[in-house]
Amino acid sequence: MSGTLHDAPPRDEATRDAAQLYFDHAATTPVDPEVARAMADCLAAGLGNPAATHPAGRAARERLEAARAEIARTVGAEEPAAIVFTSGATEADNLAILGIARAHADRARHVITARTEHRAVLDACARVEREGGRVTYLSTDRAGRIDVAQVRDALRPDTVLVSLMLVNNETGLVHDLAPVGALCRERGVAFHVDAAQAVGRVPLDVQALGADLVALSAHKCHGPAGVGALYVRRRPRPALLPLQFGGGQEGGLRSGTPPLHQAVGMAEAYRLLRERHPDEPSRLAALRDRLWTGLAPLGGLHRNGDPERSAPHILSVSVEGVDGEALVAALDDLALASGAACSSATREPSYVLRALGRDDPLAQATLRLSLGRTTTTAQVDRAVERVGQEVRRLRALAPGPLEPAESGRDWIEGEAREPLTGTHVRWRLRVVGGRIVEARWRARGCPHTLAACEIVATRLHGLVPGDLRLDTPGIAQAIGAPPDKLGRLFVIEDALQGAALQVRPSTA
Ligand SMILES: *Cc1c(COP(=O)(O)O)cnc(C)c1O
């Protein structure tokens, strides 16, 4: 294959459309072509190890330090040496939390964080607990907000660290952290901020924040994946132990030869944010508002987070009256994130949305649309149209009022629900001479539930309501439903049995 990095391979129309409707910038962003070019140039330059004293090493060191200075400038660090390169924000969060906790392992140690933090923070905190430390997980209000008074109340004499995120990755809520920073300073407690979602979207000045440690990522703002940084305040410098050991690079906090081209890519991404795209946050905010204004007339929408304190690139909405899995399956032309269990590795609805008090069915029926530099007004309008179409279609399928054609003395009706998943099935059967002559269904359920209803409806004709044998396991197998779906498929049968109980002697 010949060609350069930027000769896009040919794509068929469907692939191109899919790429155009990318609404998952909070998960990762496309690498800016200029970033890719800077990285390619760096790789091609044949530089040495930055630790070496020969010219090739010196040249590498110069580029590495220039990258460090660029990142320091973008986030307001007092000096470049405050930036420690890592493999991403996950490692930076781990280094901050475990590094502080382990540095205080000689005494009782207590960490304060929140239930709505990223897994990189929560799992590092769980590790602290396994190593003998204590962790307080603050609850939020229904918008996901935390008040500085909650932090003050949770502080103990043995508290060594407070760790909170600046922008929530699921809801886009921007936390008001400066008062927490001031409180931590006053009490001599280290303050760590996960700012992975903040860079390039909300103003970030690590000193104004009063943070001692700040986790940064490159791939959330059009840089490469696999690189990030931890800002570590220089004066006073928090006591921090490294996670890995070796050559003592990065001030002893992150041994290993630094990935120069990655650092260069991150720095280029950060430079572009500052120099080329200063107005991007307001452009994104306008697009986000257009998205919300377009969707709101659907009704029955809950906007997650706080509209008054919302990052410009994230809109998270929970949709009433539809099954989350069915909605996401129907929107397969949109790359977005959802609360639906089927779309996550754990098959659990989002713990963040549950922490905000959303019940499971509503948490499942949550769409997170996140915007970036490649998002256009036309794409936003298309997303509004597509989400609207599918929400209306699924709501029309859900059990609702009687159709005129379904009432009358021949008709019987039955319904059943499964509250945990929000599955709701209703049958209306026309019974003549004791046998079913017509069957109609409405359901709110996952794609498998809807498919099973369709099959069952074709099998009911001529059957006696009081004597229905459906073979639900066989149907489940025929439509490829996973075994854990069987429970909700039985709801279909329960609804039919409910109808059968209504057979009147006169219709029987
Ligand atoms: C993406 C993200 C991370 C993890 O960043 P990586 O660079 O992918 O390791 C951590 N915290 C938040 C809030 C994020 O959005």
The ligand as an SDF file (V2000), in Angstrom:
LIG
                    3D

 15 15  0  0  0  0  0  0  0  0999 V2000
  -11.3350    8.9100   29.6180 C   0  0  0  0  0  0  0  0  0  0  0  0
  -11.2590    9.2310   31.0580 C   0  0  0  0  0  0  0  0  0  0  0  0
  -10.2780    8.6790   31.8770 C   0  0  0  0  0  0  0  0  0  0  0  0
   -9.2610    7.6830   31.3520 C   0  0  0  0  0  0  0  0  0  0  0  0
   -8.3590    8.2970   30.4580 O   0  0  0  0  0  0  0  0  0  0  0  0
   -7.3630    7.4100   29.5880 P   0  0  0  0  0  0  0  0  0  0  0  0
   -6.4090    8.4120   29.0250 O   0  0  0  0  0  0  0  0  0  0  0  0
   -8.1830    6.7400   28.5490 O   0  0  0  0  0  0  0  0  0  0  0  0
   -6.6970    6.4430   30.4940 O   0  0  0  0  0  0  0  0  0  0  0  0
  -10.2610    9.0330   33.2010 C   0  0  0  0  0  0  0  0  0  0  0  0
  -11.1660    9.8910   33.7000 N   0  0  0  0  0  0  0  0  0  0  0  0
  -12.1230   10.4410   32.9500 C   0  0  0  0  0  0  0  0  0  0  0  0
  -13.1040   11.3910   33.5580 C   0  0  0  0  0  0  0  0  0  0  0  0
  -12.2160   10.1290   31.6040 C   0  0  0  0  0  0  0  0  0  0  0  0
  -13.1830   10.6570   30.8590 O   0  0  0  0  0  0  0  0  0  0  0  0
  1  2  1  0
  2  3  1  0
  2 14  2  0
  3  4  1  0
  3 10  2  0
  4  5  1  0
  5  6  1  0
  6  7  2  0
  6  8  1  0
  6  9  1  0
 10 11  1  0
 11 12  2  0
 12 13  1  0
 12 14  1  0
 14 15  1  0
M  END
$$$$
